[in-house]
Structures are given as structure tokens and as C-alpha cells.
Amino acid sequence: MCGACYQVLCTKNAACSGKPVTIVITDVCPGGPCLAESAHFDLSGTAIGAVRGAGLLQVQYTRSEFSLYCYRVQCNDRGAGVAFQVDAGSNPYYFAVLIECEGGDGDIAAVHIKQRQSSSWIPMQQSWGAVWRLNSGSKLHLPFSFRLTSGLSKNILIAKNVIPARWQARRTLTLLLLYRVQCNDRGAGVAFQVTLDRTRTTLLVRRRDGDIAAVHIKQRQSSSWIPMQQSWGAVWRLNSGSKLHLPFSFRLTSGLSKNILIAKNVIPARWQARRTYNPVVNYSIWLVVLGGESTGV
């Protein structure tokens, strides 16, 4: 849970601001009110100042608790990198590291370490918070690589050769690791721009994942999906060698999620060169069928 992000909202007191504030979990509450309630946040002064309206700071002084709404959110530090700080107690046989700013889910469910010239990932133990340790019992061989497994999505991030042979205690090593995300055009559909003649069709295709791993085309009154060739970028082509029969349907396989999208009868019989065709495809109402193929509903 350490490193996870939540939005908290104070509304039940007249002095509350009513504005949601994102906080980051930095440690586990040791007891007291934490054990008596299903969820309890011990907010910092900065966080209290953000959720309060005029007068709530005085409420905090006179009454130590106030009610909050909370819900889990993604941490907004994508691209900020991952920071590794070597613990001062580390030595050639024992290694501990503080891992921060992993973005996305925020919290880490598991950490594995790999030594120099090794193919084995060794699980590390969580000491407390974001500190993870390895008691090897034998001399460790640097540099170290790490495999991080996030807590919420179970995504895996691998950072190679992070800790050098000449490491320094408490020195922070930050790696710029860009997290792959979905393109923010849900509901915008798929755009097809066409140039074709009787035996050749070329398409410019855009969709939500951004990249496309494969495009298949199906002609009028045909049950066969024919693979298209990628010319460059988002342009795909088919050289059939015989006359093509419109309208065309397309099957797109995304590169990131491997989801399949089928757009039926996109290119009409009376097509126009360089015209963009936007079939009605709303991603929020797509039904994913077992076997990996999606059909619009």
C-alpha cells in the first residue's frame, strides 16, 4: 500500500473546502484509531491545508478527527522515473534500497533483484514502507538490476544495472522510465483515409492504442480476412492483383493490448480519394468476446 495514491474529499463539515486532494501513502498507521476504523488517514499539515476551507484548521486543533471521502487513483508522475536510494546499512552481504516514484499504481507488491552475469531473479523482502532488503548470506555481485511488480495492476517494470559497482550509501539514482499509456481518444472512433484504384488500396488508420500490429481487410460478400502490408507509419496497403469489391470491412489488432476491433463496411462503393471515413465506433460500449475479438454493440 505504501506509495499508493488516493483522492480525499472533506464535505461533512461546513468549514471543508469541498475540493478533492490527491495524497500519497508513505507509511502504515501503527495503531490507535487506525485499528478502530476501516480506513484512517493521518494527514500531513500540507494535506490538511489543502482539504480545509476557511476555519477547518481551527477545527483540526479543537477536534482531532474529521470525516473524509476517499478513493484509489493512479499516481500522476508518469515519466518522472524511478528513484533508488541505497540504505546506509548495506554491505557486500546485505543490501537494502528505498524505491520511490514508480508512477501509475504507486505501490509495489513485489521486488526482485538480479546480480551481475546472473539469469536468476531473487525475491527481496519488504522491511517497511518502500524499503526492500536482501540478506544473501554470501557476497553480492554488482551491478544490480530490479524487477518491480505493481500492486494494483500487476504491471512489471524492469530496471537494468541500476546500482553500480561503486555505489554510495544514501545516494539516490533516478532512472527515466516512460510508462506506456492508452491514447486519450476514447469514443472518437477510427479514422480511415483512402487512396485506391481497381487493384490496390492504401489506408491511413488511427486508433486508441496508437499503434497497430496488424490490419486485415474483407471485401463485399466475402468471408475471408486478407492481411494487409504496412507501407510506413499508419499506412497499410493491399496489392490484390485482381479487381477489388467494395464495400470494405477491416479488422485491426492493436500493438499494446492485442485487442481486436472490427469495423464493418467502412469504405463505401462510391469512395473518394483522400476522404477520411469515420465509422461509428465508441470504445466505451464495446463488448469483448472470449477469444480476443471485439464486436460493437
Secondary structure, 3 states (H helix, E strand, C coil): CCCCEEEEECCCCCCECCCCEEEECCCCCCCCHHHHCCCCCCCCHHHHHHHECCCHHHHHHHCCCCCCEEEEECECCCCCCEEEEECCCCECCEEEEEEECCCECCCEEEEEEECCCCCCCEECEEEECCEEEEECCCCCCCCEEEEEEECCCCCEEEEEEEECCCCCCCCEEEECCCCCCCCCCCCCCCEEEEEECCCEEEEEEECCCCCEEEEEEECCCCCCCEECEEEECCEEEEECCCCCCCCEEEEEEECCCCCEEEEEEEECCCCCCCCEECCCCCHHHEEECCCCEEEEC
